[in-house]
Amino acid sequence: MSSYISAADLGIRVTADDEQSLFKWLLASFLFGKRIGQKVAAATWRVLVEVHGLDTPRKLCGCTHAQLVRMLGEGGYARYDESTAARLSLLCRMLLEQYQGRVLGIFEAAGSREDFERRLGEFKGVGPVTVGIFMREAGPALFRS
């Protein structure tokens, strides 16, 4: 068994031409990047994506803060639910406003892998750990050598 939960463990096949898989993995990476257990983060991701269908930035932005807090709690993400809900809203809003609601919009705007990672790090709540988790699986798909 792997020491971390992968995209495949969540049923995500990350490919460069599949915006939905990239967003789902970004959302999962965002949750895994916090100081919370992987099982809780995975359960919370399943609540958001599989139970409530929040598989696009637009759908996620359609939720109120209270709805996001409740859904995070459903997944067991209670300790950081208020701040995480706020940062999830900011993440989807920034994706919509600056990158046409697309992870591929970040890729298209970036001049290099380093620029892509820097742009990801500009999202509130996305630090080096989250960038590393996301790039572990999205990097090879997006930046083929």
Disulfide bonds with the S-S distance in Angstrom:
Cys61-Cys92 2.15
